[in-house]
Amino acid sequence: MNNQIVKLHKISYSTLVDTKLIFKETLDHLASGIILVHNHPSGNLRPSEADKS
């Protein structure tokens, strides 16, 4: 499968994410790449200071 999303997986519903979980999911599915995203539930599109750091 070239350049296709194989699986969508939510890792965390909080602000903290264990990077080991991200890599485990990636390796378990033999993925050659990953796309990481996060959202702002408030709807504010400007990055917060925490986003910038």
C-alpha positions as CSV (number, residue, x, y, z in Angstrom):
1,M,0.0,0.0,0.0
2,N,1.8,3.1,-1.2
3,N,1.0,6.4,0.5
4,Q,-2.2,5.2,2.0
5,I,-3.4,5.5,5.5
6,V,-3.4,2.0,7.0
7,K,-5.0,2.7,10.3
8,L,-6.3,5.6,12.4
9,H,-5.5,5.3,16.1
10,K,-6.2,7.6,19.0
11,I,-3.3,7.4,21.5
12,S,-4.4,9.8,24.2
13,Y,-7.3,12.0,25.2
14,S,-5.2,14.1,27.5
15,T,-2.3,16.5,26.9
16,L,0.3,13.9,27.9
17,V,1.3,11.1,25.5
18,D,3.7,8.2,26.1
19,T,5.9,8.2,23.0
20,K,6.5,4.5,23.5
21,L,2.9,3.9,22.7
22,I,3.2,5.8,19.4
23,F,6.2,3.9,18.3
24,K,4.7,0.6,19.4
25,E,1.6,1.1,17.3
26,T,3.8,2.2,14.3
27,L,6.0,-0.9,14.5
28,D,3.1,-3.3,15.2
29,H,1.5,-2.2,11.9
30,L,4.9,-2.2,10.0
31,A,4.3,1.4,9.1
32,S,7.0,3.2,7.1
33,G,5.7,6.6,8.4
34,I,3.4,8.2,10.8
35,I,1.2,11.4,10.8
36,L,0.8,13.0,14.2
37,V,-1.9,15.6,14.9
38,H,-3.6,17.3,17.8
39,N,-6.6,19.6,18.0
40,H,-7.8,22.5,20.1
41,P,-11.2,21.7,21.5
42,S,-11.8,25.4,22.3
43,G,-11.8,26.1,18.5
44,N,-9.0,28.7,18.9
45,L,-6.7,28.3,15.9
46,R,-3.8,30.2,17.3
47,P,-1.0,28.1,18.8
48,S,-0.7,28.3,22.6
49,E,2.6,28.9,24.4
50,A,2.7,25.2,25.2
51,D,2.2,24.4,21.5
52,K,5.1,26.7,20.6
53,S,7.4,25.1,23.1
